[in-house]
């Protein structure tokens, strides 16, 4: 049944799309709902506008002091870092989150299934990374809180998939992000080429990978067949710019189940300070077992730690 919306509705909708503040968007949505005729042809549109209005009111209430309900996008960060999965509709973001974590997002063969962000914890060896499934980026509408969610994330994973041309989809996504004052060059990011099991021609897959890798690190995977998921886990941890370092007391073994997770380029003195400020103040030297040193090599305070180093601090 057609909606048969009057001209005044489209004028209010235009003002809504041009609005920049939450209060202006709320006012326009309320006007659109008031103008919209009530019949079966407008039921789905009315429900969608009410959902948007509810989310905007949540966002507005969070800015007016304590005691209010937190907006839907405020996800508490957990694990060693947060990676937001973003991409066009039907690229399998939710399927990837389900395959990599214990989260259970709604998965369906139609677009725009994901309406609100959903977090899941991905275990990579002895650490956990938080993955966030986000609403698809497509069409003219973006949730008003979406750019802020991306700004809060530590890194982005751009999920693309056939049958759409992934290079064209990446260009389109980059343009949408630019319109939100966001840039692929402003944040650690990688591309996940999902659903590669749908590509019958290996040469086509190789061509896509070559073109995408000219712009961003790219991993071919299939959430359906689980191809490439172990390598993807390592890559998602890698783009966070972190290293794992282990400590040991003299004559004792290192505990490999509880690493110190530190930013790259952290020095051994900074590690000592992270353990305890007195340890940094009394630091004399350290011994390191790692890929860049010989076993038990003596190092000074400015030694830059590497992934997997085992450190023994002496005072």
Buried (B, 14 or more C-beta within 10 A) or exposed (E): EEBEBEEEBEBBBEBBEEBEEBEBBBBBBEBBBEBBEEEEBBEEBBEEBEEBBEBBBBBBBBEEEEEEEEBBBBBEEEBBBBBBBBBBBBBBBBBBBBBBBEBEBEBEEEEBBBBBBBBBBBEBEEBBBBBBBBBBBBEEEBBBBBBBBBEBBBBBBBBBBBEBEBBEBBEBBBEBBEEBEBEBEEBBBBBBBBBBBEBEEEEEBEEBBEBBBEBBBBBBBBBBEEBBBEEBBEBBBBBBBBBBBBBBEEEEEBEEEEBBBBEEEBBBBBBBBBEEEEBBEEBEBBBBBBEBBEEEEEBEBEBBBBBBBBBBBEE
